[in-house]
Amino acid sequence: MFTLKNSLAIWVCACAASVCQAATVSIKFDNPIFNPLSADAVEITYPNASGSGSTKSDTNAGRFQGTASNIVGVSPSIFVDGINDVFMYCYDLYDGISSGASVNYTINLNGALARTLDFLGAVNSKINPADPYAWLHPVSGDQAAAIQLGIWESKFDDSSSWDLSNGKFKAKNLNADTSTWWSEFQGAMNTTAALNSNTVMTLTSPDFQDMIAGDPPAANQVPEPGSLALLGLAITGMTLVRRHKARADQA
């Protein structure tokens, strides 16, 4: 028999599913995509997604910029520099992205690897130790390129040497200033603390390049008002289920 308890249980599950839905955002990339900085044209080698063999490719290393819209599941304040200036780096070499593209992303607040956090901590120590988002605010295209290369090194290599000339991830033909900044960041790796994971998020897509961006800690702890309301409804529903069960047991 379909009872009130059954109805309430279904309603509670529906509310919980709504509360737990994935946070998403649409990003429209600038044209040019590295606006307002430049990028460094480099040659990189990285492991194939299959785990067997490697790919060599000519690519541009730099910091991306875009505009966020259609934000679901989180507050717009999650974007450090505002929704009109979303600064990102590539966190994926197996898919592509192009200037002016619009991509629907899933927001992952725990997607950054420990090696990436180690590297970004070193970057901040050389740019501005007081700013956890210094890595998002490079002063030149070559500095941004060195940060991008380090992020790729952190994800696609597993060596403790942080050497762009050896290992699973390699890069060459760097501009002189890119090489200088890379040496600065590399030299700080063993003497600095890792970046707090609460200040980083990843944006993932099955069809386009994933990105890594900044995330204010306060923003990732506070659901948007709609999610709070749904959570309240779910809690209320669970309370009603418990009360109904207690009355049934007493009858």
Buried (B, 14 or more C-beta within 10 A) or exposed (E): EEEEEEEBBEBBEBBBEBBEEEBBBBBBBBEBBBBEBBBBBBEBBBBEEEEEEBEEEEBBBBBBBBBBEEBBBBBEBBBBBEBEBBBBBBBBBEBEBEEEBEBBBBBBBEBBBEBBBBBBBBBBBBBBEEEBBBBBBBEBBBBBBBBBBBBBBBBBBEEEEBEBEEBEBBBEEBBEBBBEBBEBBBEBBEEBEBBEBBBBBBBBBEEBBBBBBBBBEEBBEBBBEEBEBBBEBBBBBBEBBEEBEEEEEEE
